[in-house]
Amino acid sequence: MTERRTIGISERFLTKSAGDLLVTHALGSCVGVAIHDPVALVGGILHYMLPTGTLDPVKAADNPFMFGDTGIPAFFKEAYGLGATKERLRVVIAGGARVIESVQSLDIGARNVVIARKLFWKNGVLIAAENVEGNRPRTLFLEVATGRTWFTSRGEVTEL
């Protein structure tokens, strides 16, 4: 029986339950990070809103999952605690859109994507698939049993 789990903005969810279908909505400038370890059967999604916790250290301490630079490491550490290993993880990212076209200097979406890529590169984590930037919102899905990831946007379904 499939259990649908919704991950909200500035939240993460990790599971070892093969019956879980994880979904996060409203990936505009936010970025969704989906991870899956097929051997440990660990899957999860992180939905972060802003690139760096230096913007608000108090909020970063209170909820590291609001920010890419604090949320991504905390998310991966939790996954490792459930038995996942970096070498087996399939990592997918989606989101990081420019939702307000007229404000290029505040392109939070692009900055959110940059922080993810920077952290993954620095830590030797490969991104298996991504669909980022542009100007369309996305909803990201992860099927824990299979590791299948996809997103929907404006009525279209795209496999990652």
C-alpha positions as CSV (number, residue, x, y, z in Angstrom):
1,M,0.0,0.0,0.0
2,T,1.4,3.4,-1.0
3,E,1.6,6.1,1.6
4,R,1.9,9.6,0.1
5,R,4.1,11.9,2.2
6,T,4.1,15.6,1.6
7,I,7.2,17.6,2.4
8,G,6.6,21.3,3.0
9,I,8.8,24.4,2.5
10,S,11.8,24.3,4.8
11,E,11.2,20.7,5.6
12,R,12.7,17.3,4.9
13,F,11.5,13.7,5.2
14,L,13.6,10.5,5.1
15,T,12.2,7.0,5.2
16,K,13.1,3.4,4.9
17,S,9.5,2.4,4.0
18,A,9.3,1.1,0.4
19,G,5.6,2.0,0.3
20,D,6.2,5.7,0.6
21,L,5.7,8.1,-2.3
22,L,7.3,11.5,-1.4
23,V,6.2,14.7,-2.9
24,T,7.1,18.4,-2.5
25,H,5.1,21.2,-4.1
26,A,5.8,24.8,-4.8
27,L,9.4,24.6,-6.1
28,G,9.6,28.0,-7.5
29,S,12.8,29.6,-6.4
30,C,13.1,26.9,-3.8
31,V,15.1,23.7,-4.5
32,G,14.1,20.2,-3.9
33,V,16.8,17.6,-3.3
34,A,15.7,13.9,-3.6
35,I,18.1,11.2,-2.5
36,H,17.8,7.4,-2.8
37,D,20.0,4.5,-1.7
38,P,18.7,1.3,-3.3
39,V,20.7,-1.0,-1.0
40,A,19.8,0.5,2.3
41,L,16.3,1.4,0.9
42,V,16.6,5.0,2.2
43,G,14.8,7.7,0.4
44,G,14.1,11.4,1.2
45,I,13.3,14.8,-0.1
46,L,14.6,18.2,1.3
47,H,12.8,21.4,0.3
48,Y,14.9,24.4,1.1
49,M,14.0,28.0,0.5
50,L,17.1,30.2,0.7
51,P,20.8,29.6,-0.2
52,T,22.6,30.5,3.0
53,G,21.9,30.6,6.7
54,T,24.1,33.7,7.1
55,L,21.0,35.6,5.9
56,D,19.4,34.8,9.3
57,P,21.7,32.8,11.7
58,V,18.9,32.5,14.3
59,K,16.5,30.9,11.8
60,A,19.3,28.7,10.5
61,A,20.0,27.4,14.0
62,D,16.3,26.9,14.6
63,N,15.5,25.2,11.3
64,P,18.6,24.3,9.2
65,F,16.3,22.9,6.5
66,M,15.3,26.4,5.5
67,F,18.7,27.0,4.0
68,G,20.8,25.1,1.4
69,D,24.1,25.5,3.2
70,T,22.8,24.1,6.5
71,G,20.0,21.9,5.3
72,I,21.9,19.8,2.7
73,P,24.6,18.6,5.2
74,A,22.1,17.9,7.9
75,F,19.8,16.0,5.5
76,F,22.7,13.8,4.3
77,K,23.9,13.1,7.8
78,E,20.4,11.9,8.7
79,A,20.4,9.7,5.6
80,Y,23.7,8.2,6.6
81,G,22.3,7.5,10.1
82,L,19.6,5.4,8.4
83,G,22.3,3.3,6.6
84,A,22.7,5.2,3.3
85,T,26.2,5.7,1.9
86,K,27.4,8.5,-0.3
87,E,28.7,6.2,-2.9
88,R,25.3,4.6,-3.5
89,L,23.1,7.7,-3.3
90,R,21.3,8.8,-6.4
91,V,20.8,12.6,-6.0
92,V,18.3,14.6,-8.0
93,I,17.6,18.3,-7.8
94,A,14.7,20.4,-9.1
95,G,13.5,24.0,-8.8
96,G,15.5,27.1,-8.5
97,A,13.3,29.1,-10.9
98,R,13.3,32.8,-11.4
99,V,9.7,33.5,-10.3
100,I,9.9,37.3,-10.5
101,E,11.4,38.1,-13.9
102,S,12.1,41.8,-13.2
103,V,14.4,41.2,-10.2
104,Q,17.5,39.6,-11.7
105,S,19.8,40.9,-8.9
106,L,17.7,38.9,-6.4
107,D,17.7,35.7,-8.3
108,I,17.2,33.5,-5.3
109,G,16.5,30.5,-7.5
110,A,19.8,30.6,-9.3
111,R,21.6,31.2,-5.9
112,N,19.8,28.2,-4.5
113,V,21.0,26.0,-7.3
114,V,24.6,27.3,-7.0
115,I,24.8,26.5,-3.3
116,A,23.6,22.9,-4.0
117,R,26.1,22.3,-6.8
118,K,28.9,23.9,-4.8
119,L,28.2,21.7,-1.7
120,F,27.9,18.5,-3.8
121,W,31.1,19.2,-5.7
122,K,33.0,20.0,-2.6
123,N,31.9,16.8,-1.0
124,G,32.3,14.5,-4.0
125,V,28.6,13.9,-4.5
126,L,27.4,13.5,-8.1
127,I,24.0,14.8,-9.2
128,A,22.4,12.1,-11.3
129,A,19.7,14.3,-12.8
130,E,18.4,17.8,-12.5
131,N,15.8,20.2,-13.8
132,V,16.5,23.6,-12.5
133,E,16.2,27.4,-13.2
134,G,13.9,28.7,-15.9
135,N,10.7,30.3,-14.9
136,R,8.3,27.5,-14.1
137,P,7.2,26.0,-10.8
138,R,7.7,22.3,-10.2
139,T,6.4,19.5,-8.0
140,L,9.0,16.8,-7.3
141,F,8.2,13.2,-6.6
142,L,10.3,10.2,-5.3
143,E,9.0,6.6,-5.2
144,V,11.0,5.0,-2.4
145,A,10.6,1.4,-3.6
146,T,12.2,2.0,-7.0
147,G,14.1,5.3,-6.6
148,R,12.1,6.7,-9.5
149,T,12.0,10.5,-9.5
150,W,10.0,12.8,-11.7
151,F,8.5,16.3,-11.6
152,T,5.3,17.9,-12.8
153,S,5.0,21.4,-14.1
154,R,2.1,23.0,-15.9
155,G,0.4,19.7,-16.6
156,E,3.6,17.9,-17.9
157,V,5.3,15.0,-16.3
158,T,9.1,14.7,-16.7
159,E,11.2,11.8,-15.5
160,L,14.5,12.6,-13.8
